[in-house]
Amino acid sequence: MSGTDIKNSGRDGARTVRVWDPLVRFIHWVVVLGVLVNAVFTDPEELPHEFVGYAVLGLVILRLVWGFLGPKPAKLSSFPPSPGAAVSHVREIGRGDRLVHLSHNPLGALMVYNIWLTLLVICATGIMMGTVTFFGVEWVEELHELAFNWLMLSIVLHVLGVVLDQRRTGVALVKAMISGSKKIPDGWSIK
């Protein structure tokens, strides 16, 4: 496991593995906050909504750049989007394989790329609504709303996936996204 710190946690045989660096965790939680603020607290017709949108756009772009420059677990190559790998992962779960992915599992990887792409569509259409209207603004507004609704569904599925994976593996994923380390229970292999 080059580039990853692994240490035994104690008597339970669990291993603690350093996974997500501070920048990845910061971006994750600030984007969560930005989506929440714009979904619940800001008026879409006012400047604070735009400012939050620009901040989210900047953070998503920064995360994608960090996906090339950051440490190994943050690299996009550590969790490429692969429907085939996602299907294999579902089969592994069905067989009862005891495997924990250091970064995102293949289903989680697909969700991460889906959320990033959806956020980029939301930001692009939001910018388009406030600027040039070559083809009329109605379709842009509809796409913005459709992408937002898709994002809300994706977030629900993402949270559900986290809960199910935590129950299956015993790895506290939310805690890991706060601390940066995953505690892998004894008897589980690391991929």
Secondary structure by P-SEA (a helix, b strand, c coil): cccbbbbbcccccbbbbbcccaaaaaaaaaaaaaaaaaacccccccaaaaaaaaaaaaaaaaaaaaaaccccccccccccccaaaaaaaaaaaaaccccccccccaaaaaaaaaaaaaaaaaaaaaaaaaccccccaaaaaaaaaaaaaaaaaaaaaaaaaaaaaaaacccaaaaaaaccccccccccccc
